[in-house]
Amino acid sequence: MLFSEFPRPTKTFSQRRAVERLSSGVNVFLHSKRGNKKPHFGELFFQEHTYKLELRSKADEGETNEKEKTKKIIELNDLRMVQPGRLVSSALKYAGHRRRVGAHQSGNLGQIASVITGKRVYNLEFTDYSDLKAFYNMIEAVFAVTLLTS
């Protein structure tokens, strides 16, 4: 529990479902820090007991090499803010860098969530809008707050 001194409200059904969905992994593009590289494709996993987001590299869908490796680990203890990508200047600046992986294509600004920590801004572009909504619900469940995402 992140803030054990505060009583934890019960999670709603959609929040429990979102935590389960992100625990099993969702496809995302991670945009580079300075925008000089193409977006990185992988799966985002939520570790519920350690409160970490883990981005694992994923091979392109046509490739047979299935070695996955951990690319980034985002500590939720260090989380400062989560905002829709259209409100963050770095996401606006680099959303034009497109990449196609199988049926997934990056570049949709409406599906970017900017995760801001003390060290860095992570611009995560979800391949499916329902995954983005599940991510927001998961953040609401973990921190017991309501996000204004619309």
C-alpha positions in Angstrom: 0.0 0.0 0.0 1.5 3.3 -1.0 -0.1 5.5 1.7 -0.8 3.2 4.6 -1.8 6.1 6.9 -4.9 6.8 4.9 -7.9 4.4 4.9 -8.3 2.7 1.6 -11.7 3.0 -0.1 -12.9 -0.1 -1.8 -12.2 -0.5 -5.4 -15.0 -0.4 -7.9 -15.6 -3.3 -10.3 -14.0 -1.3 -13.2 -11.0 -0.5 -11.1 -10.4 -4.1 -10.1 -10.8 -5.2 -13.7 -8.3 -2.5 -14.9 -5.7 -3.7 -12.4 -6.2 -7.3 -13.6 -5.9 -6.1 -17.2 -2.7 -4.2 -16.7 -1.2 -7.0 -14.6 -1.5 -9.3 -17.6 0.0 -6.6 -19.9 -1.1 -4.2 -22.6 0.6 -3.1 -25.8 2.1 0.4 -25.7 4.6 2.6 -27.6 7.1 4.5 -25.5 8.1 7.7 -27.1 11.8 8.7 -26.7 12.8 11.3 -24.2 14.1 13.8 -26.7 12.2 12.6 -29.8 15.2 11.7 -31.9 14.3 8.0 -32.1 11.2 6.2 -33.3 8.8 5.0 -30.6 9.7 1.8 -28.8 7.0 -1.0 -28.9 6.4 -3.3 -26.0 4.1 -4.5 -23.3 3.3 -2.6 -20.1 2.8 -4.7 -17.0 1.6 -3.5 -13.6 3.2 -5.2 -10.6 0.5 -4.8 -7.9 2.5 -5.8 -4.9 5.6 -3.7 -5.6 3.7 -0.8 -7.2 5.8 -0.7 -10.4 5.1 -0.4 -14.1 7.3 -2.5 -16.2 7.8 -2.0 -19.9 9.1 -5.1 -21.7 10.4 -5.1 -25.2 8.3 -7.0 -27.7 9.6 -8.3 -31.0 7.7 -7.1 -34.1 4.8 -9.4 -34.9 6.4 -10.8 -38.1 9.7 -11.8 -36.3 10.3 -15.2 -34.8 12.7 -13.9 -32.1 10.5 -14.0 -29.0 13.1 -12.9 -26.4 11.5 -10.3 -24.2 13.6 -8.0 -22.0 12.7 -5.4 -19.5 13.2 -1.9 -21.0 12.0 0.4 -18.3 10.7 0.2 -14.8 8.6 3.1 -13.5 8.3 3.3 -9.7 4.8 4.5 -8.8 6.3 5.7 -5.4 8.1 8.4 -7.4 5.0 9.3 -9.5 4.3 13.0 -9.6 1.5 13.3 -12.2 -0.4 11.5 -14.9 -1.9 13.7 -17.7 -3.4 13.1 -21.1 -0.7 13.5 -23.8 -2.5 16.4 -25.5 -1.7 18.6 -22.4 2.1 17.8 -22.3 4.4 19.7 -24.6 6.9 16.9 -25.2 4.1 14.6 -26.3 2.7 17.2 -28.7 6.2 17.8 -30.1 7.1 14.2 -30.8 3.7 12.6 -31.7 4.6 13.0 -35.4 7.2 10.2 -35.2 5.3 7.2 -36.4 6.0 3.5 -36.3 4.0 0.6 -37.5 4.3 -2.8 -35.8 2.0 -5.4 -37.3 -1.5 -4.0 -37.0 -0.5 -1.3 -34.6 0.6 2.2 -35.6 1.8 5.0 -33.3 1.0 8.7 -33.7 -2.5 9.0 -32.2 -2.2 11.9 -29.7 -5.6 11.0 -28.2 -4.2 7.7 -26.9 -1.1 9.1 -25.2 -0.8 9.2 -21.4 2.1 11.2 -19.9 3.5 9.7 -16.7 5.6 12.2 -14.9 8.1 11.1 -12.3 10.8 13.0 -10.5 13.4 11.9 -13.1 11.6 11.8 -16.4 8.4 12.2 -18.4 7.3 8.9 -19.9 4.9 9.4 -22.9 3.1 6.1 -23.3 0.9 5.6 -26.3 -1.6 2.8 -25.9 -2.6 0.9 -29.0 -6.2 0.6 -27.9 -8.4 3.3 -26.3 -9.8 0.8 -23.8 -6.3 0.1 -22.6 -5.8 3.8 -22.0 -9.0 4.0 -19.9 -7.9 0.9 -18.0 -4.6 2.6 -17.2 -6.4 5.6 -15.8 -8.7 3.4 -13.8 -5.7 1.5 -12.4 -4.0 4.8 -11.3 -7.3 5.9 -9.7 -7.5 2.5 -7.8 -3.8 2.6 -6.6 -3.8 6.2 -5.4 -7.5 6.4 -4.4 -7.9 9.6 -6.5 -10.1 10.7 -9.3 -8.4 11.8 -12.5 -9.7 14.5 -14.7 -8.9 13.0 -18.1 -11.6 14.3 -20.4 
